[in-house]
Amino acid sequence: MKILFPSEPFSPKIVDSSFMPEYEAAKLVGFTPFLFDHDEFVRSGELKTNLPTTSSTEDSTLFLRSWML
């Protein structure tokens, strides 16, 4: 399963520090964590993420762990 976590506002390659324990726990149990820019999404509706683009349907489950939208 893939999990999207918010990134730090000015560091898009670092998980938001509020979610760091959950991010690390997700990796430990075998989930694949990715990051997205929460502020940009709220501001523009554009989802900027480090999820790879693929046409494969393998492991297509995506879970959002974030602030309330």
Backbone as a printed PyTorch tensor [residue, N CA C, xyz], in Angstrom:
tensor([[[  0.8510,  -1.1790,   0.0000],
         [  0.0000,   0.0000,   0.0000],
         [  0.8930,   1.2360,   0.0000]],

        [[  0.4480,   2.2320,  -0.7150],
         [  1.1390,   3.5160,  -0.7700],
         [  0.4170,   4.4900,   0.1600]],

        [[  1.1780,   5.3010,   0.8770],
         [  0.5990,   6.2920,   1.7800],
         [  1.1740,   7.6600,   1.4330]],

        [[  0.3040,   8.6420,   1.2700],
         [  0.7190,  10.0220,   1.0140],
         [  0.7450,  10.7940,   2.3280]],

        [[  1.8850,  11.4090,   2.6060],
         [  2.0510,  12.2590,   3.7780],
         [  2.3630,  13.6770,   3.3120]],

        [[  1.9770,  14.6830,   4.0800],
         [  2.3440,  16.0510,   3.7090],
         [  3.8270,  16.3040,   3.9500]],

        [[  4.3980,  17.1100,   3.0800],
         [  5.8060,  17.4840,   3.2350],
         [  5.9030,  18.7640,   4.0650]],

        [[  7.1130,  19.0650,   4.4890],
         [  7.3560,  20.3310,   5.1770],
         [  7.0470,  21.4570,   4.1830]],

        [[  6.4780,  22.5560,   4.6570],
         [  6.0720,  23.6340,   3.7430],
         [  7.1780,  24.1620,   2.8310]],

        [[  8.4020,  24.2740,   3.3220],
         [  9.4670,  24.8150,   2.4850],
         [ 10.5210,  23.7730,   2.1180]],

        [[ 10.2190,  22.5050,   2.4000],
         [ 11.1340,  21.4100,   2.0700],
         [ 10.3290,  20.2460,   1.5010]],

        [[ 10.0150,  20.2820,   0.2120],
         [  9.1200,  19.2760,  -0.3670],
         [  9.6580,  17.8470,  -0.3470]],

        [[ 10.9290,  17.6510,  -0.0090],
         [ 11.4940,  16.2970,   0.0270],
         [ 11.5740,  15.7280,   1.4390]],

        [[ 11.0180,  16.4740,   2.4270],
         [ 11.0530,  16.0500,   3.8250],
         [  9.6290,  15.9820,   4.3490]],

        [[  9.3040,  14.8920,   5.0450],
         [  7.9640,  14.7360,   5.6010],
         [  7.7300,  15.8010,   6.6740]],

        [[  6.5020,  16.2940,   6.7590],
         [  6.1160,  17.2490,   7.7960],
         [  6.4710,  16.6430,   9.1510]],

        [[  7.1530,  17.3950,   9.9920],
         [  7.6400,  16.8620,  11.2660],
         [  6.5150,  16.3270,  12.1540]],

        [[  5.3120,  16.8180,  11.9880],
         [  4.1690,  16.3240,  12.7720],
         [  3.8210,  14.8870,  12.4180]],

        [[  4.2080,  14.4460,  11.2310],
         [  3.8810,  13.1110,  10.7500],
         [  5.0870,  12.1690,  10.7200]],

        [[  6.2380,  12.6390,  11.1820],
         [  7.4650,  11.8390,  11.1050],
         [  7.3310,  10.4650,  11.7710]],

        [[  6.7970,  10.3540,  12.9940],
         [  6.6870,   9.0180,  13.6030],
         [  5.8270,   8.0540,  12.7720]],

        [[  4.7290,   8.5490,  12.2220],
         [  3.8570,   7.7050,  11.4010],
         [  4.5360,   7.3360,  10.0800]],

        [[  5.2580,   8.2680,   9.5120],
         [  5.9930,   8.0370,   8.2680],
         [  7.0160,   6.9210,   8.4680]],

        [[  7.7790,   7.0070,   9.5510],
         [  8.7870,   5.9930,   9.8450],
         [  8.1400,   4.6430,  10.1590]],

        [[  7.0380,   4.6450,  10.8860],
         [  6.3270,   3.4040,  11.2090],
         [  5.7910,   2.7420,   9.9450]],

        [[  5.2900,   3.5450,   9.0170],
         [  4.7730,   3.0090,   7.7520],
         [  5.8830,   2.2760,   6.9940]],

        [[  7.0770,   2.8560,   6.9700],
         [  8.2020,   2.2040,   6.3010],
         [  8.5760,   0.9040,   7.0000]],

        [[  8.5610,   0.9110,   8.3260],
         [  8.9420,  -0.2780,   9.0880],
         [  8.0380,  -1.4780,   8.8210]],

        [[  6.7530,  -1.2340,   8.5890],
         [  5.8220,  -2.3450,   8.3620],
         [  5.6420,  -2.6730,   6.8800]],

        [[  6.4260,  -2.0250,   6.0180],
         [  6.4340,  -2.3980,   4.6130],
         [  5.5770,  -1.5610,   3.6760]],

        [[  4.9740,  -0.4830,   4.1900],
         [  4.2330,   0.4060,   3.3040],
         [  5.2180,   1.3200,   2.5810]],

        [[  4.7770,   1.8760,   1.4680],
         [  5.6180,   2.7920,   0.7080],
         [  5.0940,   4.2120,   0.8960]],

        [[  5.8100,   5.0400,   1.6750],
         [  5.3440,   6.4090,   1.8970],
         [  5.8260,   7.3590,   0.7910]],

        [[  4.9470,   8.2780,   0.4360],
         [  5.2720,   9.3270,  -0.5240],
         [  4.8650,  10.6580,   0.0850]],

        [[  5.3180,  11.7350,  -0.5280],
         [  5.0480,  13.0680,   0.0010],
         [  4.2520,  13.9000,  -0.9930]],

        [[  3.4760,  14.8390,  -0.4550],
         [  2.7950,  15.8070,  -1.3140],
         [  2.7950,  17.1570,  -0.6220]],

        [[  2.6230,  18.2070,  -1.4080],
         [  2.6100,  19.5810,  -0.9080],
         [  1.1800,  19.9520,  -0.5290]],

        [[  0.8720,  19.8290,   0.7500],
         [ -0.4790,  20.1050,   1.2520],
         [ -0.8960,  21.5470,   0.9860]],

        [[ -0.0180,  22.4930,   1.2840],
         [ -0.3590,  23.9080,   1.1090],
         [ -0.6750,  24.2400,  -0.3440]],

        [[  0.1070,  23.7060,  -1.2650],
         [ -0.1440,  23.9470,  -2.6940],
         [ -1.4670,  23.3280,  -3.1210]],

        [[ -1.7560,  22.1610,  -2.6030],
         [ -3.0150,  21.5020,  -2.9420],
         [ -4.2110,  22.3180,  -2.4670]],

        [[ -4.1520,  22.8240,  -1.2460],
         [ -5.2480,  23.6430,  -0.7070],
         [ -5.3610,  24.9560,  -1.4760]],

        [[ -4.2130,  25.5470,  -1.8080],
         [ -4.2050,  26.8530,  -2.4790],
         [ -4.6780,  26.7610,  -3.9340]],

        [[ -4.1680,  25.7610,  -4.6750],
         [ -4.4340,  25.7430,  -6.1130],
         [ -5.2460,  24.5410,  -6.5920]],

        [[ -5.3680,  23.5220,  -5.7290],
         [ -6.0490,  22.3050,  -6.1510],
         [ -5.1480,  21.3690,  -6.9400]],

        [[ -3.8860,  21.7670,  -7.1360],
         [ -2.9350,  20.9500,  -7.8730],
         [ -2.1900,  20.0380,  -6.8970]],

        [[ -2.2060,  18.7450,  -7.1740],
         [ -1.5450,  17.7730,  -6.3150],
         [ -0.1130,  17.5770,  -6.7810]],

        [[  0.8270,  18.1580,  -6.0310],
         [  2.2480,  17.9960,  -6.3300],
         [  2.7860,  16.9370,  -5.3840]],

        [[  3.2560,  15.8370,  -5.9580],
         [  3.6790,  14.6990,  -5.1700],
         [  4.9030,  14.0410,  -5.7880]],

        [[  5.5460,  13.1810,  -5.0110],
         [  6.6700,  12.4210,  -5.5540],
         [  6.2490,  10.9940,  -5.9130]],

        [[  4.9450,  10.7670,  -6.0490],
         [  4.4490,   9.4750,  -6.5230],
         [  4.9200,   9.2570,  -7.9560]],

        [[  5.4530,   8.0830,  -8.2570],
         [  5.8580,   7.8290,  -9.6410],
         [  4.6330,   7.6920, -10.5430]],

        [[  4.7550,   8.1560, -11.7580],
         [  3.6610,   7.9810, -12.7150],
         [  3.8670,   6.6460, -13.4050]],

        [[  2.8190,   5.8450, -13.3980],
         [  2.9060,   4.5110, -13.9940],
         [  1.5330,   4.1010, -14.4930]],

        [[  1.5220,   3.2320, -15.4640],
         [  0.2540,   2.7260, -15.9740],
         [ -0.1000,   1.3940, -15.3210]],

        [[  0.7720,   0.8900, -14.4700],
         [  0.5480,  -0.3960, -13.8080],
         [ -0.5350,  -0.2670, -12.7410]],

        [[ -1.3810,  -1.2740, -12.6350],
         [ -2.4090,  -1.2820, -11.5950],
         [ -1.9470,  -2.0640, -10.3680]],

        [[ -0.7330,  -2.6060, -10.4260],
         [ -0.1870,  -3.3490,  -9.3000],
         [ -0.0330,  -2.4170,  -8.0940]],

        [[ -0.4790,  -2.8820,  -6.9330],
         [ -0.4110,  -2.1080,  -5.6970],
         [ -0.9940,  -0.7010,  -5.8950]],

        [[ -2.2350,  -0.6360,  -6.3380],
         [ -2.8560,   0.6480,  -6.6540],
         [ -3.5770,   1.2830,  -5.4670]],

        [[ -3.4980,   0.6650,  -4.2700],
         [ -4.1440,   1.2370,  -3.1000],
         [ -3.3490,   2.4380,  -2.6160]],

        [[ -4.0360,   3.5580,  -2.4160],
         [ -3.3920,   4.7850,  -1.9540],
         [ -4.1780,   5.3240,  -0.7690]],

        [[ -3.4630,   5.6110,   0.3070],
         [ -4.0740,   6.1130,   1.5350],
         [ -3.5180,   7.5060,   1.8030]],

        [[ -4.3750,   8.4510,   2.1280],
         [ -3.9580,   9.8130,   2.4230],
         [ -3.9140,  10.0110,   3.9260]],

        [[ -2.7450,  10.3500,   4.4490],
         [ -2.5980,  10.6950,   5.8590],
         [ -2.1950,  12.1470,   5.8700]],

        [[ -3.0990,  13.0120,   6.3340],
         [ -2.8450,  14.4370,   6.1840],
         [ -3.6410,  15.2390,   7.1960]],

        [[ -3.5430,  16.5210,   7.0470],
         [ -4.3780,  17.4490,   7.7850],
         [ -5.7620,  17.4000,   7.1680]],

        [[ -6.7500,  17.8360,   7.8990],
         [ -8.1160,  17.8410,   7.3580],
         [ -8.1870,  18.7930,   6.1740]],

        [[ -8.8380,  18.3670,   5.1150],
         [ -8.9800,  19.2150,   3.9170],
         [-10.3970,  19.7480,   3.8520]]])
